[in-house]
Amino acid sequence: MKTKKFLAVLLIGLFIIPLIACGGNKTITSTDFEGEIISMYPKTTESLVDNEVEGLKMGFQFITDGKNLEFYEFDKNSKEYKKIEKEGKLTIKETGEKITKDLTIKNGYAIVISKDYPKYNEIMALFKKLE
């Protein structure tokens, strides 16, 4: 009887451990990311960033408590994105301004966010999950 219980507990453990281990690594889409930001900050101001940065597919700007967060999505196979990734900077089309401060680039996405933005660590954890 003890052997059956032991085997039952062992099998349950074998099924549960992978679920727990992989649960934190779930990838998200840009739409998921945008939704999470809006749910974190119900009073945030959101605006669409349209064609402001070279090679931009789509982008959003969020303003919360007077602080700015910019999120950009690119075609990660485009020459513009590869240049951004290589140089580590975004270029504003109209002004030619180069953005490097508070910039993180990953897997076809870029985020500009200062460390004093509310819930910075949670946002960056979400950003790292983007597929």
Residue pairs with C-beta under 8 A, 6 or more apart in sequence:
25 129
26 129
27 129
27 130
27 131
28 36
28 126
28 129
28 130
28 131
29 130
29 131
30 58
30 71
30 73
30 109
30 130
33 71
33 126
33 127
33 130
34 46
34 60
34 71
36 126
37 44
37 46
37 60
37 62
37 69
37 71
37 123
37 126
38 44
38 46
40 119
40 122
40 123
41 62
41 64
41 118
41 119
43 64
44 62
44 63
44 64
45 62
45 63
45 64
46 60
46 61
46 62
47 60
47 61
48 58
48 59
48 60
49 56
49 58
49 59
49 60
49 61
49 70
49 72
50 59
51 93
52 59
52 92
52 93
52 94
53 59
53 72
53 90
53 91
53 92
53 93
53 110
54 80
54 83
54 84
54 90
54 91
54 93
55 74
55 75
55 78
55 79
55 80
55 81
55 83
55 84
56 72
56 73
56 74
57 72
57 73
57 74
57 75
58 72
58 73
59 70
59 71
59 72
59 73
60 70
60 71
61 68
61 69
61 70
61 71
62 68
62 69
62 70
62 71
63 69
64 117
64 118
65 118
67 114
67 116
67 117
67 118
68 112
68 114
68 117
69 111
69 112
69 113
69 117
69 123
70 111
70 112
70 113
71 109
71 110
71 111
72 90
72 109
72 110
72 111
73 108
73 109
74 80
74 81
74 84
74 108
74 109
74 110
75 81
75 108
76 107
76 108
81 108
84 90
84 91
84 105
84 110
85 105
88 100
88 103
88 105
89 98
89 99
89 100
89 103
90 98
90 99
90 103
90 110
90 112
91 97
91 98
91 99
92 98
92 99
99 112
101 112
102 112
102 113
102 114
102 115
103 110
103 111
103 112
104 110
104 111
104 113
104 124
104 127
106 127
106 128
106 130
107 130
107 131
108 130
109 127
109 130
111 123
111 124
111 127
113 120
113 123
113 124
114 120
117 123
